[in-house]
Amino acid sequence: MTTCKECVALLLGACDGDYCAPERIALGESVERAAGEGGHDLAPFVKEHGRPMWHATCRRCGLTASYTLDPEPGTPAIFGPLLDTPCTGTT
């Protein structure tokens, strides 16, 4: 996984805002859709410091899913055990 590319948004201090919002929102919605299909209840996404990556955990079972705006070649932008595993936790 690469670090942020230090684009102009990072240099201007806007990276922690919504500079990459269209891409980020679309990827987050894909994770949320998959989570819902598996019966998961996602906590809010948390950005990994220094990387264009966000993580969320199911409040019921603890499985995680992540997405990145800068995936390595040949790897998916959305990944994590939550995506392929039905929730086994309870509310």
C-alpha positions as CSV (number, residue, x, y, z in Angstrom):
1,M,0.0,0.0,0.0
2,T,1.4,3.4,-0.9
3,T,1.3,6.5,1.1
4,C,-0.6,9.6,0.0
5,K,0.8,11.0,-3.1
6,E,1.2,14.5,-1.6
7,C,-1.1,16.0,-4.2
8,V,-1.9,19.7,-4.2
9,A,-4.8,19.0,-1.8
10,L,-2.4,17.6,0.8
11,L,0.1,20.5,0.3
12,L,-2.7,23.1,0.8
13,G,-4.0,21.3,3.9
14,A,-7.3,20.2,2.3
15,C,-6.7,16.5,2.3
16,D,-8.4,15.9,5.5
17,G,-11.5,17.6,4.1
18,D,-13.5,16.5,1.1
19,Y,-11.1,17.1,-1.8
20,C,-11.5,13.5,-3.0
21,A,-15.1,13.2,-1.9
22,P,-16.7,11.9,-5.1
23,E,-14.3,8.9,-5.2
24,R,-14.3,8.4,-1.5
25,I,-18.1,8.5,-1.2
26,A,-18.6,6.0,-4.0
27,L,-16.2,3.5,-2.5
28,G,-17.7,4.0,1.0
29,E,-21.2,3.4,-0.4
30,S,-20.0,0.1,-2.0
31,V,-18.7,-1.1,1.3
32,E,-21.9,0.0,3.1
33,R,-24.0,-1.9,0.5
34,A,-22.0,-5.1,0.9
35,A,-22.1,-4.7,4.7
36,G,-25.9,-4.4,4.6
37,E,-26.3,-7.4,2.4
38,G,-24.3,-9.4,5.0
39,G,-26.4,-8.1,7.9
40,H,-23.5,-6.0,9.3
41,D,-24.0,-2.7,11.2
42,L,-21.0,-0.5,10.3
43,A,-19.5,2.1,12.6
44,P,-18.3,5.3,10.9
45,F,-15.3,5.1,8.6
46,V,-12.0,6.2,10.1
47,K,-9.2,7.5,7.9
48,E,-5.8,6.0,8.3
49,H,-3.3,8.7,9.0
50,G,-0.9,9.4,6.1
51,R,-2.7,7.1,3.7
52,P,-5.7,7.5,1.4
53,M,-7.4,4.6,3.2
54,W,-10.5,4.4,5.4
55,H,-11.6,1.5,7.7
56,A,-15.0,0.6,9.3
57,T,-15.9,-2.1,11.8
58,C,-19.2,-4.0,12.3
59,R,-20.6,-3.0,15.6
60,R,-22.1,-6.5,16.0
61,C,-19.3,-8.9,15.0
62,G,-16.2,-6.8,14.8
63,L,-15.2,-7.7,11.2
64,T,-13.7,-4.9,9.2
65,A,-13.8,-3.6,5.7
66,S,-11.6,-0.9,4.1
67,Y,-11.3,1.1,1.0
68,T,-8.4,3.0,-0.6
69,L,-8.2,5.8,-3.2
70,D,-4.8,4.5,-4.3
71,P,-4.9,0.7,-4.6
72,E,-1.8,-1.2,-5.8
73,P,-2.0,-2.4,-9.4
74,G,-4.1,-5.5,-9.6
75,T,-5.7,-5.2,-6.2
76,P,-9.2,-4.1,-5.3
77,A,-10.0,-0.7,-3.9
78,I,-12.5,-2.3,-1.5
79,F,-11.3,-5.2,0.7
80,G,-11.7,-6.9,4.1
81,P,-13.2,-10.0,5.7
82,L,-16.6,-8.2,6.3
83,L,-17.3,-8.1,2.6
84,D,-17.4,-11.9,2.2
85,T,-18.7,-13.0,5.6
86,P,-22.2,-12.8,6.9
87,C,-22.6,-11.1,10.3
88,T,-22.6,-13.5,13.2
89,G,-23.1,-10.9,16.0
90,T,-26.2,-9.7,17.7
91,T,-27.4,-6.2,18.5
